[in-house]
Amino acid sequence: MDFSKADNKVARKLFEVALQRELKKEMQAFSEILDQWKTQQPEDNKADYYKIFTAVTDFDKHIARRYDGLRNSWFFDTVIAMLLDKTITESDLEDFSEEAKTGILRGLKFRQQD
């Protein structure tokens, strides 16, 4: 499904909201890794460095795949993916047109059956 121009505008705003939520969540996860390192104070720091490095690298790849170079034709599937991984909720869809909301929820239901 392709969104109308107005729905594309709503989607772009929603992508920024979702990105900020994902950044906050992952920054908290990074902080937990560092807090665990601080309390343990191991003699060998390589394993803990690798944990933080891997977490940042994996998250960076996820963010790049999800948000970089998004084309309008990908907006619909991206919104559904964000709903599936709970980055956004159904209440975040309120600014979309009724047609777009219906299509998104139908697509979500279809993908949840897989």
N, C-alpha and C positions, 0 to 999 in steps of 0.2 A: 504494500500500500504506500502510495506517495502522499505526503502531507500537502495541504494548501500552503500558500506563502505565509499566511497568518500562523498556521500551525508550525511551520518551520521556525518562525520567530520564537514561538513559545518553546519549542524543542531546544533551540540554542540557549535560551535562558536557563532551561532545566538542566542542560549539560553543565553549565557553570556551577549551579547549585550542587549537582551530583559530584562534580570534581572536587569541590570544596569539602563535601562530606567524606569522600574517599581519602583525601589528603589528611583530614583531621583523624580519621580512624587509623590510618597507617602510621601517622606520626605518633599516636598513642602506642601502637604496637612496637615501633622502634624504641620508644621511651621505656617500655617494659623490658625489652632485651637489654638495654643499657642499665636499667635499675637492677636487673638480675645479675649482671656482670659486676656492678658496684658492690652488691652484698656478698658475692662469692669471692671476689678478688683472687682469681686463680693465678698460679705461677705462669702458666702458658696461656697467653691471651689470643692465640691464633684462632681457636675454635669460636670464641665469642666474636672476634672481628669478622670471621667468615659468616656467622649468623646475621650480623647487621648488614654486611655487604650483600649477602644473598637476598635478604628481605628488601633492601632498597632496590637492587637490580631487578628482582621479580616484579616489584610494584611498578617500577619505571616502565618495564615492558608492558604491563597491564594497562597503565595509563596511556601509553603511546598507541597501543592497539585500539583502545576504546575511544580516545578523544582526538588524536592527531589526524589531520587530513580527512575529517568526516565530510562525506558528500551528502547532499540532501536526500539522495536515494537510500542512504543507510540510516537515516534518522529513525524510521519506524522500528527497525530491528534493534537499534541501539537502545531505544526507550524500553522495549520489551526486555532486553538483556539486563538493564538497570533494575527493572522490576523483579526479575528472576533472582538477582543476587542481592535484592533488598537495599540497594543504594537509594532508591526512591520508593515511595508508596503510592497506592492508588489515589490518595488525597493530593499528591503532587500533580496529578493530571487535570486538575480542575480548570486550568486556563485553556486547555485544548477545546476544539469544537466538539460537539456531540458525536459527529461522524468519526473524528479521529479517536476519541475516547472509546467508542464502541469497537472500532477496529483494533486498537491496542489491547483492550481487554479480551477480545476474541482471539487475537494472536497469542496473548499470554496463556489463556486457557488451553489452547492447542499445544503450546510448547511444554506446559506442565504435564501433559498426558504422556509425553515421550519418556 
